[in-house]
Amino acid sequence: MQDSIVYLNGVMTPLSEARIPVLDRGFIFGDGVYEVIPIYAGKAFRAQHHMARLFRSLAAIDIPNPHNVEEWMSLINKVVAPYAQDDQMVYIHVTRGVAKRAHAFPKGALTPTVFIMTNPLVLPSDAVRAKGVSCVTMEDQRWLHCEIKSISLLGNVLAAQNAAEHGVVEAIQFRDGFLTEASSSNVWIVKDKVLMAPPKNNLILEGIRYGLIEELCAANDLQFIARKIARAEVFEADEVLLSSATKEILPVTVVDGKTIGNGQPGPIYKQLYQAYQGAKAALID
C-alpha cells in the first residue's frame, strides 16, 4: 500500500498525487473531523456505529454532511476493494473546505473536503498480549470537547509523544485528579471483578469499542459501571485495560513503573478479548 489508491473530493487517485489547496481550513485551522474504521476480511467492523459518530462530529462543528450512509459506505468500499483480503484501517477526513483565512467561517458557503485512505491494520502480537504493556500518566491538557473526533489533535499528539519518549505504549491522562482517557485509547479498570470506565461525556471520546465492551459485558454476565475514577484507583486496580480500533482490547500491567495487580493480564481482560474475537468472527462468517 505504499502508493495506495485514495479518494479525494470525487476522484480516486494514487496517494502520492493527492493534493489539497493550502487555504483548506483543515490545513490552516484544523477545522474538521475524522473517523477510523477497522476492516476485517473486507468487511467494516461496527460500521453503523462509526458512521453515527462521524455524523455527530460533523453536526457538532456545523459542517454539512456531504454524504448519506449508503454513499459513505460505497466510497469506503471503493478504497478498500483492492486490498479486500487484508485487514485494513480506513481513515476518513472531512474539513470545512477552502476559504480566505479568517477565524470565523462563512456558514453554508463552503464545500467540504473529503479524503479517504486505507492502511494495513497491525494489531498487537500474541507476545505483547501475553505480557501486557506499560503506560505513563500525565495531566490531561486538551480542550473541553473531547467527544468530538476533531482533526485538531495537538493535545493527543503531545500525549503520544510523552509515551514514546518514556518507551511505553500509552499516556493515561487525568483531569482534576480523575481518569479521562489515553492519547488514543479509552481506559478501563477492574476491581473485585467489576469493570469500570469514566462516564461518556465531553471529557472523553466515546470509542466505538466502549459501546461494544458494554455489550460484551452484558452478554457474558460481567458487571460494568461507568463512573468517575480517581487517580489512586488506577494504581490500586486488579486490572487496567486499553481499547481502541488498533489495540482492540489490550492489558496494561505497568503504570509509571508500578505493577498493576499481579503483573499479568487478568481474567476479565482474557474473557473480554475472547468475546471481542467472537464478535469479529461473527462479522466475517
C-alpha positions in Angstrom: 0.0 0.0 0.0 3.0 2.3 -0.5 1.1 4.3 -3.1 -2.4 3.1 -2.5 -5.4 4.5 -4.3 -7.3 7.0 -2.2 -10.4 9.1 -2.6 -10.2 12.9 -2.6 -13.1 15.1 -3.5 -14.8 12.9 -6.0 -11.6 11.4 -7.6 -9.8 8.1 -7.0 -6.1 8.9 -7.2 -2.7 7.5 -6.0 -1.8 8.7 -2.6 1.4 10.3 -3.8 -0.7 12.5 -6.2 -3.4 13.6 -3.8 -3.4 17.4 -3.3 -5.4 20.0 -1.3 -5.3 23.8 -1.5 -3.2 25.5 1.2 -6.2 27.5 2.2 -8.2 24.5 3.1 -9.4 25.2 6.6 -8.3 21.8 7.8 -4.7 22.7 6.9 -5.0 26.3 8.3 -7.1 25.7 11.4 -7.5 22.0 11.9 -11.2 22.7 11.2 -12.5 19.3 10.5 -13.3 15.8 11.9 -12.2 12.3 11.1 -13.2 8.7 11.6 -11.2 5.4 11.6 -12.9 2.1 10.8 -11.3 -1.3 11.1 -11.8 -3.7 8.2 -11.6 -7.5 8.7 -11.6 -9.7 5.6 -13.0 -6.9 3.5 -15.9 -6.1 5.9 -16.2 -2.9 8.0 -16.5 -3.7 11.8 -19.3 -1.9 13.5 -19.7 0.4 10.5 -23.1 1.8 11.6 -21.6 3.0 14.9 -18.6 4.6 13.2 -21.0 6.4 10.7 -23.1 7.6 13.6 -20.1 9.1 15.4 -18.9 10.7 12.1 -22.3 12.3 11.7 -22.3 13.5 15.3 -18.9 15.1 14.9 -19.9 16.8 11.7 -23.0 18.2 13.3 -21.2 19.3 16.4 -19.0 21.7 14.4 -21.6 22.6 11.8 -20.0 21.1 8.8 -22.7 19.9 6.3 -22.6 16.2 5.9 -21.7 15.6 2.2 -23.0 12.1 2.0 -25.6 9.7 3.4 -24.6 6.4 5.0 -25.0 4.4 1.7 -22.8 6.9 -0.2 -20.2 6.9 2.6 -20.0 3.1 2.6 -19.8 3.0 -1.2 -16.8 5.3 -1.1 -15.2 3.2 1.6 -15.7 0.0 -0.4 -14.0 1.6 -3.4 -10.9 2.4 -1.4 -10.9 -1.0 0.4 -11.6 -3.2 -2.6 -8.1 -3.6 -4.0 -6.9 -4.9 -0.6 -10.1 -6.9 0.3 -8.1 -9.9 1.6 -6.2 -7.9 4.1 -7.2 -6.5 7.5 -7.2 -2.7 7.0 -7.8 0.6 8.8 -9.9 3.1 6.8 -9.2 6.7 7.6 -12.0 9.3 6.7 -11.1 13.0 6.9 -13.6 15.8 6.4 -12.7 19.5 6.6 -14.9 22.6 6.3 -13.4 23.3 2.9 -11.4 26.1 1.3 -11.9 29.8 2.2 -10.0 33.0 2.7 -8.1 32.8 6.0 -10.4 34.1 8.8 -11.2 32.5 12.1 -15.0 32.7 11.7 -16.3 30.6 8.8 -18.9 31.5 6.2 -21.8 29.2 7.1 -23.2 27.2 4.3 -21.0 28.7 1.7 -18.2 26.1 1.6 -17.8 22.7 0.0 -16.4 20.2 2.5 -13.1 18.5 1.6 -13.5 14.7 1.8 -10.5 12.4 1.9 -10.5 8.6 2.4 -7.5 6.2 2.6 -6.7 2.8 3.9 -3.6 1.3 5.6 -2.8 -2.2 6.9 -4.3 -2.9 10.3 -1.5 -4.0 12.5 -2.7 -5.4 15.8 -0.6 -6.2 19.0 1.2 -9.5 18.8 0.3 -12.5 20.9 3.6 -12.0 22.7 2.7 -8.4 23.6 -0.8 -9.5 24.8 0.7 -12.3 26.9 3.0 -9.9 28.8 0.8 -6.8 28.9 2.0 -3.3 28.1 3.4 -0.3 30.1 1.9 3.2 30.3 2.8 6.6 31.9 0.4 9.1 33.4 0.0 12.8 32.8 -2.3 15.7 33.3 -5.0 16.0 30.6 -4.4 19.4 28.9 -6.7 19.0 26.0 -9.7 21.2 25.2 -13.1 20.5 26.7 -14.9 18.9 23.7 -13.1 15.6 23.5 -16.4 14.0 22.5 -15.9 15.5 19.0 -13.5 13.4 16.9 -11.7 16.5 15.7 -8.6 16.6 13.5 -7.2 19.2 15.9 -5.2 16.6 17.7 -2.2 18.6 19.1 -3.0 17.6 22.7 -3.2 13.9 21.7 0.0 14.2 19.7 1.9 15.6 22.7 0.5 12.9 25.0 1.5 10.2 22.5 5.0 11.8 22.2 5.3 11.7 26.0 4.5 8.0 25.9 7.0 7.4 23.1 9.8 9.3 25.0 9.2 7.1 28.0 9.3 3.9 25.8 5.8 2.9 26.7 2.6 2.2 24.7 0.3 5.0 26.0 -0.1 8.1 28.2 -3.0 7.7 30.6 -4.5 11.1 31.3 -6.2 12.7 34.4 -8.2 15.9 34.7 -8.5 17.3 38.2 -7.4 14.0 39.6 -9.9 11.8 37.7 -9.2 9.4 34.9 -10.2 10.6 31.4 -8.5 8.6 28.6 -5.2 7.8 27.0 -3.8 9.6 23.9 -5.7 7.4 21.5 -7.4 4.8 23.7 -10.2 4.5 26.2 -9.0 3.3 29.6 -10.8 0.7 31.8 -10.0 -0.6 35.3 -11.1 -3.8 37.0 -11.6 -4.1 40.8 -13.1 -7.1 42.5 -14.3 -8.5 39.1 -16.1 -5.2 38.3 -15.2 -3.4 35.1 -15.3 0.4 35.3 -14.7 3.3 32.9 -15.1 7.1 33.0 -18.6 8.2 32.0 -19.4 9.2 28.5 -19.2 13.0 28.5 -17.3 15.8 26.9 -14.1 14.8 28.6 -13.5 11.7 26.6 -14.0 10.5 23.1 -16.5 7.7 23.2 -14.6 5.0 21.4 -16.7 2.6 19.3 -15.2 -0.2 21.5 -16.8 1.5 24.5 -20.2 0.5 23.4 -19.0 -2.9 22.2 -17.4 -3.7 25.5 -20.7 -2.7 27.3 -22.5 -5.2 25.0 -19.9 -7.9 25.7 -20.2 -7.4 29.4 -24.0 -7.8 29.2 -23.7 -10.9 27.1 -21.1 -12.5 29.4 -22.5 -11.7 32.8 -19.7 -9.2 33.6 -20.6 -6.3 35.8 -19.8 -2.9 34.3 -20.1 0.6 36.0 -19.5 4.0 34.3 -18.4 6.5 36.9 -15.6 9.0 37.8 -12.4 7.1 38.7 -9.8 8.7 41.0 -6.2 8.5 40.1 -5.4 6.3 43.1 -7.9 3.7 41.9 -5.9 3.1 38.7 -2.9 2.1 40.7 -5.0 0.0 43.1 -6.9 -1.8 40.3 -6.7 -5.5 39.8 -6.5 -4.9 36.0 -6.1 -1.9 33.7 -7.2 -2.2 30.0 -6.9 -0.1 26.9 -9.3 -0.2 24.0 -9.1 1.2 20.5 -9.6 0.2 16.9 -5.9 -0.6 16.6 -5.5 -2.2 20.0 -8.9 -3.9 20.2 -8.6 -4.7 24.0 -5.1 -4.6 25.5 -3.9 -5.4 29.1 -1.8 -2.8 31.0 0.5 -4.4 33.5 2.7 -1.5 34.5 1.8 2.2 35.0 4.5 4.8 35.9 6.8 1.8 36.6 4.4 0.3 39.2 2.9 -3.1 38.8 -0.8 -3.4 38.3 -2.4 -6.3 40.1 -0.2 -9.3 39.9 1.7 -8.0 36.9 -0.1 -10.4 34.5 -3.0 -9.9 32.1 -6.1 -10.7 34.2 -9.2 -12.9 33.8 -11.6 -10.0 32.9 -9.2 -9.0 30.1 -9.0 -12.6 28.8 -12.8 -13.0 28.8 -13.4 -9.7 27.0 -10.7 -10.3 24.5 -12.1 -13.7 23.6 -15.6 -12.2 23.3 -14.2 -9.5 21.1 -12.7 -12.1 18.8 -16.1 -13.8 18.7 -17.7 -10.5 17.5 -15.1 -10.3 14.7 -15.7 -13.9 13.7 -19.5 -13.2 13.5 -18.8 -10.3 11.1 -16.7 -12.4 8.8 -18.9 -15.6 8.8 
